[in-house]
Every structure is written in structure tokens, then in C-alpha cells.
Amino acid sequence: MSTKIRQAEEKDISRILEIINYEILNSTVVYHYKERTLKQQIDWFKEKNKNKFPVFVAEKNNEILGFGTYGIFRPWEAYKFSVEHSIYVDKDSRGLGIGKILMTELINLATNEGYHTIIAGIDVSNKKSIEFHENFGFKEIGTFKEIGFKFNRWLDLVFMQLFLDK
């Protein structure tokens, strides 16, 4: 059975939570220290829905392998045509093309919704994610040095950008 992408439902939140909490505890993909609670993740999901931002899940054989979303880049009116995205793939499902499917869906939707650009914030040490974004046409636009601190070290954050209407 092939992987399908669909809008997330409330029943998917516990699996989304599992995926994101693994990253919080084990990587610099997310600059959080503490695992999220189910209530926090439900609130996040409701906020996405309220603001009409997508939350997609990648599903195969009734198992969620990853999720993707985008949302407001910055909370001021002049940024209304810019979104920042996130894609997370379960640690055991990497290398299967899940991220590519999710990214394609997010780019297509953002384009169809009239957004001008998508932004990605990526830890500089995550070379695979940087290369992944380059394969979609994202360009590096700047790096914030030592902007985060996790696992007892300073972290640099690179921003990448894709224009949707060029």
C-alpha cells in the first residue's frame, strides 16, 4: 500500500506528539527542552485549525509516519504572504520519501493559497535537512550564530527560503 497524505484529525494528535517529543528529547531539530504534553499538542492543533493552517499526516497501512504544517512567519500584517513550515518524520521511517511527499503537498497548498514565500529554520548541524530543502529550490538567506542552546552547546540556525510565485 502506498503512502497517502491527508489532513490530520484530532485522533492523530497522540501520534504527532510521539514524533515531535522524540525530536525534542533526541535532536536539535526542535529547540525545546521538555516534552510537550497531550494538552499542549491539542491546543497547537486547535490553533492551527482556527487560523486555517494545514496539518498534514503521511499515513501508510493506517500508521502515521510523519507530519507537516506551516503557519505564520511573524505576527505582523506585512508578513501575511510569508509562512514558515515544519516537517517531522518518524525516526524509523526516514529515507522512504515521506518528507518529499509532505513538502510537495505543503508547497502546492501554499502556492494555491497565494503565499509568496516559505521559510525554513534549520539547525546548521542538520546537513540532511539543508540538502533536502536545497533539492526543493530553497536558498540559504542567513545564519544566526549561537542563537540557541541545547545539549550543553550553542546552536546556529540557518534560514532558507523558497519563492512560490517566481
C-alpha positions as CSV (number, residue, x, y, z in Angstrom):
1,M,0.0,0.0,0.0
2,S,1.3,3.5,-0.9
3,T,1.7,6.4,1.5
4,K,-1.2,8.8,1.5
5,I,-1.3,12.4,2.7
6,R,-4.3,13.7,4.4
7,Q,-5.4,16.4,6.7
8,A,-4.7,15.5,10.3
9,E,-7.6,14.8,12.6
10,E,-7.8,15.0,16.4
11,K,-7.4,11.3,16.6
12,D,-3.9,11.7,15.1
13,I,-2.6,14.1,17.8
14,S,-1.1,11.4,20.1
15,R,1.0,10.0,17.2
16,I,2.1,13.5,16.2
17,L,3.0,14.1,19.8
18,E,5.1,10.9,19.8
19,I,7.1,12.0,16.8
20,I,7.7,15.6,18.0
21,N,8.6,14.5,21.5
22,Y,11.2,12.1,20.2
23,E,12.8,15.1,18.3
24,I,12.7,17.3,21.4
25,L,14.5,14.7,23.5
26,N,17.0,13.5,21.0
27,S,17.8,16.2,18.4
28,T,18.3,19.8,17.7
29,V,15.5,19.7,15.1
30,V,13.4,21.5,17.7
31,Y,14.9,24.0,20.2
32,H,12.7,22.8,23.1
33,Y,14.0,21.1,26.2
34,K,10.8,19.5,27.6
35,E,8.4,17.1,26.0
36,R,5.1,18.5,25.0
37,T,2.0,17.3,26.8
38,L,-1.1,16.0,25.1
39,K,-2.9,19.1,26.1
40,Q,-0.3,21.4,24.6
41,Q,-0.4,19.4,21.3
42,I,-4.2,19.5,21.2
43,D,-4.1,23.3,21.8
44,W,-1.4,23.6,19.0
45,F,-3.7,21.6,16.7
46,K,-6.8,23.7,17.5
47,E,-4.8,26.9,17.0
48,K,-3.7,25.6,13.5
49,N,-7.3,24.8,12.6
50,K,-8.6,28.2,13.9
51,N,-6.1,30.0,11.8
52,K,-6.8,27.8,8.8
53,F,-3.2,26.5,8.6
54,P,-2.7,22.9,7.4
55,V,-1.6,19.9,9.4
56,F,-0.9,17.0,7.1
57,V,-0.1,13.5,8.1
58,A,1.6,10.9,6.0
59,E,0.0,7.5,6.5
60,K,0.8,4.0,5.3
61,N,-1.1,0.9,6.4
62,N,-3.1,3.0,8.9
63,E,0.2,4.2,10.6
64,I,1.2,7.8,10.7
65,L,4.9,8.1,9.6
66,G,5.2,11.8,9.7
67,F,3.5,15.2,9.6
68,G,3.9,18.6,8.1
69,T,2.5,22.0,8.7
70,Y,3.0,25.7,8.1
71,G,2.0,28.8,9.9
72,I,2.5,32.4,10.4
73,F,6.1,33.5,9.9
74,R,5.9,36.6,12.1
75,P,2.7,38.1,13.7
76,W,2.5,41.4,11.8
77,E,0.3,42.2,8.9
78,A,3.1,42.9,6.4
79,Y,4.2,39.3,6.7
80,K,0.8,37.9,5.7
81,F,2.2,36.4,2.5
82,S,5.0,34.5,4.2
83,V,4.8,31.2,6.1
84,E,7.3,29.1,7.9
85,H,6.9,25.3,7.6
86,S,7.8,22.2,9.7
87,I,8.1,18.6,8.6
88,Y,8.8,15.7,11.0
89,V,9.2,12.1,10.0
90,D,9.2,9.2,12.5
91,K,12.8,8.0,13.2
92,D,12.0,4.6,11.8
93,S,10.5,5.9,8.6
94,R,13.3,8.2,7.3
95,G,14.7,7.6,3.8
96,L,11.3,6.4,2.5
97,G,10.4,9.7,0.8
98,I,7.9,10.7,3.4
99,G,9.4,14.2,3.8
100,K,9.3,14.7,0.0
101,I,5.7,13.9,-0.2
102,L,4.8,16.2,2.7
103,M,6.9,19.0,1.3
104,T,5.3,18.7,-2.1
105,E,1.9,18.9,-0.5
106,L,2.8,22.0,1.6
107,I,4.4,23.8,-1.3
108,N,1.4,23.1,-3.6
109,L,-1.1,24.3,-0.9
110,A,0.9,27.4,0.0
111,T,1.1,28.3,-3.7
112,N,-2.6,27.7,-4.3
113,E,-3.4,29.8,-1.2
114,G,-1.5,32.7,-2.7
115,Y,1.5,32.8,-0.3
116,H,4.6,34.4,-1.7
117,T,7.3,32.6,0.2
118,I,8.0,29.7,2.6
119,I,10.7,30.0,5.2
120,A,12.6,27.1,6.9
121,G,14.6,27.5,10.1
122,I,17.1,24.6,10.3
123,D,19.9,23.8,12.8
124,V,23.2,24.2,11.0
125,S,24.3,20.8,12.1
126,N,21.4,19.2,10.2
127,K,23.1,18.8,6.8
128,K,20.5,16.4,5.6
129,S,17.7,18.8,6.1
130,I,19.6,21.6,4.4
131,E,20.3,19.4,1.4
132,F,16.6,18.3,1.4
133,H,15.5,21.9,1.2
134,E,18.0,22.7,-1.5
135,N,16.6,19.9,-3.6
136,F,13.2,21.8,-3.5
137,G,14.8,25.0,-4.6
138,F,15.2,26.6,-1.1
139,K,18.1,29.1,-0.9
140,E,20.1,29.9,2.2
141,I,19.3,33.5,3.3
142,G,21.2,33.9,6.5
143,T,22.5,32.3,9.7
144,F,22.0,33.3,13.3
145,K,25.1,32.3,15.2
146,E,24.7,30.8,18.7
147,I,21.1,31.7,18.9
148,G,20.0,28.5,20.7
149,F,21.5,26.5,23.5
150,K,20.7,22.8,23.9
151,F,22.6,19.6,24.9
152,N,25.1,21.9,26.6
153,R,26.2,23.6,23.4
154,W,25.4,26.7,21.4
155,L,23.4,26.2,18.2
156,D,23.4,28.1,14.9
157,L,20.2,28.5,13.0
158,V,20.2,28.8,9.2
159,F,17.2,30.3,7.4
160,M,16.2,29.1,4.0
161,Q,13.6,30.5,1.6
162,L,11.6,29.3,-1.3
163,F,9.7,31.8,-3.5
164,L,6.4,30.4,-4.7
165,D,5.3,32.8,-7.4
166,K,8.5,33.1,-9.5
